[in-house]
Amino acid sequence: MKKTNANILVIDDQEDILFAAKMLLKKHFETIFTLNNPKNVIQLLAENDIDVVLLDMNYRIGFEDGREGLYFLKEIKTLSPKTIVILMTAFGKVETAVEGLKNGAFDYVLKPWENEKLLETVKQAVDESRKTRKKAKKETPAENYFIGESKSIQKAYSLGEKVAKTDANVLILGENGTGKFVMAHYIHQNSDRKNNAFVHVDLGSLNDNIFESELFGYAKGAFTDAKTDTAGRFENAQNGTIFLDEIGNVPLHLQSKLLQVIQTKTVTRLGESKARPLDVRIITATNLNLKEEVNQKYFREDLYYRINTMEITLPSLKERKEDKIPLAQFLLEKMISKYNRNEIIFSEKTLEQIEKHAWNGNIREMENRIERAVILCENNTISASDLDLEQITTFENRDDIPLSDREKMTIEKVLVKHDYNISKSAEELGLSRAALYRRMEKYNISNS
């Protein structure tokens, strides 16, 4: 029997599961990789072209809610969008797996699996990977980015293109949803490091107790669950770019540790004394006014100047009125392609509403609304009600109120709307649950 030319990666903390999967899959597919620690997946993906990942959803005893699986699903899809992910979960944990499907997983299988079912699912995933890669080859790099015609966004991307040719540290500023991740990736793709890893770290979602182990790595035995020597995110980004998102949310007592790495261009794993040299481009981002944070003693001044060799400010959609409709059309085409839908258009009335809408959640809000509309649309025309657009006449669209006050009011409004359901509120705001909790603490907002 001829094997399919495909690279399959299986991630599970149980060695017997890895062995059984490898024995089954290697009869049908050319190359099988296995990992018992999901934290090593970033490095493996940076070094290998993986078609399909079989990802277990739980890795620590006592933490069996599947959140770790969802976290690493996001990491894999960010680093390698063309890689197809299949989730593995125990019977009775299907709800979390379904949530994973909404977040980009291709399918899920129950453990213990049926061999024929597992093989069929992997074969379908390999086919999907082939289609995705074929489509990607047809696209030129320019088609992956929407820049727009407004002077403010043109200026920002012009600066991004210039700084990309250097190794200068870049700080990207802007409201939530303005495209800070896209700008960081644009800089990486236009740099000499583009063929190496681009590692995205959501600092707002890292708990204080795992901050150092995640970023700097750890030696075997450094703490209870440290079963193997593990590289951190900085080492995973070696010769490439690390994007530290939401840097304004790093607690003051941890900022000194980050500063040390940036200053010395070395990293020391937990449990080791040896400093390892780093060759990494550092890009950071925040929606906070870091100068004000420095003045208020919430952010270290020396760290601020270290990360701020070059500063790029992204405008909100309120400042890009001429880009609203072209951006909506770009996102619509993106979603039509993603979901293999037939041609869909906006009605004339919808286009008028898109232009009038405040878009306080910026590009992320627009993308989420359009994606939902494409999924639910039963004909070929999207109406204003499909996008659930409302006339904005509240504080959110007033420029005379400081940004921090508007952010607090927006968070309070969304929390009330969802009856203080943190998950739903965070999703609408485009934040992680941890980041939302941090903002609630900052603005002294109770959770009831």
C-alpha positions in Angstrom: 0.0 0.0 0.0 1.4 3.4 -1.1 1.7 5.9 1.7 0.3 9.4 1.4 3.0 12.1 1.2 2.0 14.1 4.3 3.6 15.2 7.6 1.4 14.4 10.6 2.1 15.6 14.2 0.5 13.9 17.3 0.6 15.8 20.6 -0.4 14.0 23.8 1.2 13.8 27.2 0.6 10.0 27.4 3.4 8.0 25.8 1.1 5.0 25.1 -1.3 7.2 23.1 1.6 8.6 21.1 3.0 5.1 20.4 -0.4 3.7 19.3 -1.1 6.7 17.1 2.3 6.5 15.4 2.0 2.7 14.8 -1.4 3.2 13.1 -0.6 6.4 11.1 2.9 5.4 9.8 1.3 2.6 7.7 -0.6 5.3 5.7 1.3 8.5 5.9 5.0 9.3 5.0 6.2 11.1 8.2 4.8 11.0 11.8 6.0 13.4 14.5 5.1 13.0 18.1 5.3 15.4 21.1 4.5 14.8 24.7 4.7 18.5 25.6 2.6 21.0 23.6 4.9 23.9 24.5 7.4 22.5 22.0 5.0 22.7 19.1 6.1 26.2 18.1 9.7 25.2 17.6 8.6 22.1 15.7 6.3 24.0 13.4 9.0 26.6 12.7 11.4 23.8 11.6 8.9 21.5 9.7 6.1 21.8 7.2 3.2 20.1 9.1 0.0 19.2 7.2 -2.1 17.9 10.1 -1.9 18.1 13.9 -3.7 15.7 16.2 -4.0 17.7 19.4 -5.0 16.4 22.8 -7.0 18.9 24.9 -5.7 18.2 28.4 -2.1 18.0 29.8 -2.1 18.6 33.5 -3.7 16.5 36.3 -6.6 18.5 37.8 -6.9 20.8 34.8 -9.2 18.8 32.5 -11.5 21.5 31.1 -9.8 21.5 27.7 -8.6 25.1 28.0 -5.0 24.1 27.3 -6.0 22.5 24.1 -7.9 25.6 23.0 -4.9 27.7 23.9 -2.5 25.6 21.8 -5.0 25.4 19.0 -4.9 29.2 18.7 -1.1 29.1 18.8 -0.9 26.6 16.0 -3.3 28.4 13.8 -1.5 31.7 14.4 2.0 30.3 13.6 0.9 28.0 10.8 -2.5 28.9 9.3 -2.3 26.2 6.6 -1.9 23.4 9.2 -5.1 21.5 9.9 -5.9 20.7 13.5 -7.9 17.7 14.8 -8.7 17.8 18.5 -8.6 14.6 20.6 -10.9 14.5 23.6 -12.3 12.0 26.1 -16.0 11.1 26.0 -18.0 13.6 28.0 -15.8 16.5 27.0 -17.4 17.1 23.7 -18.6 20.6 24.5 -15.1 22.0 24.7 -14.2 20.2 21.4 -17.2 21.9 19.7 -15.9 25.2 21.0 -12.6 24.3 19.3 -14.4 23.8 16.0 -15.6 27.4 16.3 -12.0 28.5 16.9 -10.6 26.9 13.7 -10.2 23.2 14.4 -11.1 20.9 11.5 -12.7 18.1 13.5 -12.4 16.1 16.7 -12.1 12.4 17.6 -13.0 10.7 20.8 -10.5 8.7 22.9 -10.2 5.8 22.8 -10.7 6.1 19.1 -11.8 3.7 16.4 -8.9 3.1 14.0 -11.0 3.4 10.8 -12.7 6.6 12.1 -9.4 8.2 13.0 -7.8 7.3 9.7 -10.7 8.6 7.7 -10.7 11.9 9.7 -6.9 12.4 9.1 -7.2 11.6 5.4 -10.0 14.3 5.1 -7.8 16.7 7.0 -4.8 16.0 4.6 -7.1 16.7 1.7 -8.2 20.0 3.3 -4.6 20.9 3.9 -3.8 20.4 0.2 -6.7 22.6 -0.8 -5.7 25.3 1.6 -2.1 25.3 0.4 -3.1 25.3 -3.2 -5.3 28.4 -2.6 -2.5 30.1 -0.7 -0.1 29.6 -3.6 -2.4 31.5 -5.9 -2.5 34.5 -3.6 0.2 37.2 -3.7 1.5 38.6 -0.4 -0.3 41.9 -1.1 -3.6 40.2 -1.2 -3.3 39.1 2.4 -3.3 42.6 3.7 -5.8 45.4 3.4 -4.2 48.8 3.9 -6.7 51.3 2.7 -6.6 54.9 1.3 -6.8 57.1 4.4 -3.7 59.2 5.0 -3.3 57.9 8.6 -3.2 54.2 7.7 -1.0 54.9 4.6 1.5 56.7 6.9 1.5 53.8 9.4 2.2 51.1 6.8 4.8 53.3 5.1 6.6 53.5 8.4 6.1 49.8 8.9 7.7 49.0 5.6 10.7 51.2 6.3 11.4 49.9 9.8 11.0 46.3 8.5 14.4 46.6 6.8 16.0 47.2 10.1 16.2 45.2 13.4 14.9 48.2 15.5 12.4 47.3 18.3 8.9 48.5 17.3 6.0 49.6 19.6 2.6 49.4 17.9 -0.1 51.5 19.5 -3.8 51.6 18.8 -7.3 50.8 20.2 -8.5 47.2 20.4 -9.1 45.7 17.0 -7.2 48.2 14.9 -4.9 45.5 13.4 -1.8 45.5 15.6 -1.2 41.8 15.0 -1.6 42.3 11.2 0.9 45.2 11.3 3.4 43.1 13.3 3.1 40.3 10.8 3.4 42.7 7.9 6.7 44.0 9.4 8.0 40.5 9.8 7.0 39.5 6.2 8.8 42.5 4.8 12.0 41.8 6.8 15.0 39.7 6.2 13.7 37.4 8.9 10.5 36.5 7.0 11.6 32.8 6.4 12.0 32.3 10.1 9.6 32.0 13.0 7.0 34.6 13.8 6.0 34.0 17.4 2.9 35.7 18.9 2.6 36.0 22.6 -0.6 37.3 24.2 0.9 38.7 27.4 -2.5 39.6 28.7 -3.5 35.9 28.9 -0.3 34.8 30.8 -0.8 34.3 34.6 2.0 35.6 36.8 3.0 32.1 37.9 3.7 30.9 34.3 5.1 34.1 32.9 8.7 33.2 33.2 8.4 29.5 32.2 6.4 30.5 29.1 8.7 33.2 27.9 12.1 32.1 29.0 11.7 28.3 29.2 12.7 25.9 31.9 15.0 23.0 32.7 13.9 19.5 33.6 12.9 19.4 37.3 12.7 23.2 37.7 9.2 22.7 39.1 6.7 19.9 39.6 5.4 19.5 36.0 8.8 20.2 34.4 9.3 16.8 32.9 11.7 17.8 30.1 14.0 20.7 29.1 11.7 23.2 27.3 12.5 26.2 25.3 10.5 29.4 25.9 8.9 31.7 23.4 12.0 33.8 23.0 14.1 30.8 22.0 11.3 29.6 19.7 11.6 32.9 17.9 15.4 32.6 17.4 16.5 34.3 14.1 12.9 35.4 13.6 10.4 37.8 15.3 8.6 37.7 18.6 5.5 39.8 18.9 4.6 40.7 22.5 1.0 41.7 22.5 -0.7 43.6 25.3 2.7 44.5 26.9 0.9 47.3 28.9 -0.7 44.6 31.0 2.5 43.1 32.3 2.6 43.5 36.1 5.3 45.9 37.3 7.2 43.2 39.2 7.6 41.1 36.0 8.7 44.0 33.8 12.2 43.9 35.1 12.6 40.3 34.0 11.5 41.2 30.5 13.8 44.3 30.5 16.8 42.0 31.4 16.2 39.8 28.3 15.8 42.7 26.0 18.8 44.6 27.3 21.2 41.7 27.3 19.8 39.8 24.3 20.1 36.6 26.3 17.6 34.4 28.1 18.1 32.1 31.1 15.7 29.2 31.5 14.2 28.6 34.9 16.3 26.1 36.8 19.5 27.0 34.9 22.3 29.5 35.4 23.5 29.6 31.8 22.5 32.6 29.7 21.6 31.6 26.1 22.3 34.2 23.3 19.3 35.5 21.4 19.0 36.9 17.9 15.4 38.0 17.9 13.5 40.9 16.4 11.1 42.3 19.1 7.8 43.9 18.3 5.4 45.0 21.1 1.9 46.3 21.1 -0.7 47.8 23.5 -3.9 49.8 23.5 -2.8 51.7 26.6 -1.2 55.1 26.7 2.2 53.9 27.8 3.5 57.5 28.5 0.7 58.0 30.9 1.3 54.5 32.4 5.0 55.6 32.9 3.9 58.8 34.6 1.6 56.9 36.9 4.4 54.5 37.8 2.5 51.5 36.3 5.1 50.9 33.6 8.9 51.1 33.9 10.4 54.0 32.0 13.6 52.2 31.1 11.5 49.3 29.6 9.4 51.8 27.7 12.4 53.3 26.0 13.9 49.9 25.2 10.8 48.7 23.3 10.1 52.1 21.7 12.9 52.6 19.2 10.2 53.1 16.6 6.6 53.8 17.4 3.7 53.2 15.0 0.2 54.3 15.8 -2.8 52.6 14.1 -5.9 54.8 13.6 -9.4 53.6 14.6 -12.0 53.1 12.0 -13.6 56.3 13.1 -10.5 58.0 11.7 -10.7 56.0 8.4 -14.2 56.7 7.1 -13.2 56.3 3.5 -11.9 52.8 4.2 -15.0 51.4 5.9 -16.8 50.1 2.8 -13.6 48.8 0.9 -12.5 47.1 4.1 -16.0 45.5 4.5 -15.8 44.2 0.9 -12.3 42.8 1.5 -13.4 41.0 4.6 -16.5 39.7 2.9 -14.4 38.2 0.1 -12.1 36.7 2.7 -15.1 35.0 4.5 -16.7 33.8 1.2 -13.4 32.1 0.4 -13.0 30.7 4.0 -16.5 29.1 4.0 -16.6 28.2 0.3 -19.8 30.2 -0.2 -21.2 31.3 -3.5 -21.1 35.0 -4.4 -22.6 37.1 -1.6 -23.0 40.9 -1.7 -24.1 43.7 0.7 -27.4 45.5 0.0 -27.2 49.2 -0.7 -28.8 49.9 2.7 -26.3 47.7 4.4 -23.4 49.7 2.8 -25.0 52.9 4.1 -25.2 51.4 7.6 -21.6 50.2 7.5 -20.5 53.7 6.6 -22.5 55.2 9.5 -21.7 52.7 12.1 -19.2 53.7 14.8 -17.3 50.4 14.8 -16.0 50.9 18.3 -14.5 47.4 18.1 -12.8 48.5 14.9 -11.6 45.9 12.3 -12.1 43.0 14.7 -15.8 43.9 15.3 -16.3 44.3 11.5 -14.7 41.0 10.8 -16.7 39.1 13.5 -20.0 40.6 12.3 -19.3 39.8 8.6 -18.1 36.3 9.4 -21.3 35.6 11.4 -23.5 37.1 8.6 -21.8 34.9 5.9 -22.4 31.8 8.0 -26.0 32.6 8.7 -26.9 34.2 5.3 -29.6 32.2 3.6 -29.6 34.1 0.3 -26.9 36.1 -1.6 -27.5 39.4 0.0 -26.4 40.6 3.5 -28.8 43.0 5.2 -28.1 45.4 8.0 -30.0 43.1 10.3 -27.7 40.2 9.3 -24.8 42.3 10.7 -26.9 43.3 13.7 -25.9 46.9 13.2 -27.3 49.6 15.6 -27.4 53.3 15.3 -24.7 54.6 17.7 -25.8 57.6 19.6 -24.1 56.9 22.9 -20.8 57.9 24.7 -18.9 55.4 22.6 -18.9 57.7 19.5 -17.9 60.9 21.4 -14.4 62.1 20.9 -14.7 64.6 23.8 -14.5 61.7 26.4 -11.0 60.3 27.1 -10.2 56.9 25.6 -9.8 55.3 29.0 -13.2 56.4 30.1 -14.8 55.3 26.8 -13.1 51.9 27.3 -14.5 51.5 30.8 -18.0 52.5 29.7 -17.8 50.1 26.7 -16.7 47.2 29.0 -19.5 48.0 31.5 -22.1 48.1 28.7 -21.0 44.8 27.2 -20.9 43.1 30.6 -24.5 44.2 31.3 -25.6 43.1 27.8 -24.3 39.6 28.5 -25.5 39.5 32.1 -21.8 39.5 33.3 -20.9 36.4 31.4 -17.1 36.9 31.1 -16.6 34.5 28.1 -19.3 36.1 26.0 -18.2 39.6 27.0 -14.6 38.9 26.2 -15.5 37.5 22.8 -17.5 40.6 21.8 -14.7 42.9 23.1 -12.1 40.9 21.2 -10.2 40.1 24.5 -9.0 37.0 26.3 -10.8 36.2 29.5 -7.6 37.1 31.4 -7.2 40.4 29.6 -10.9 41.3 30.4 -10.3 40.5 34.1 -7.3 42.7 34.2 -9.2 45.6 32.7 -12.1 45.1 35.1 -9.6 45.2 38.0 -7.9 48.3 36.5 -11.2 50.2 36.2 -12.6 48.8 39.4 -15.5 47.1 37.7 -17.2 44.4 39.8 -18.2 41.1 38.1 -21.8 41.2 39.2 
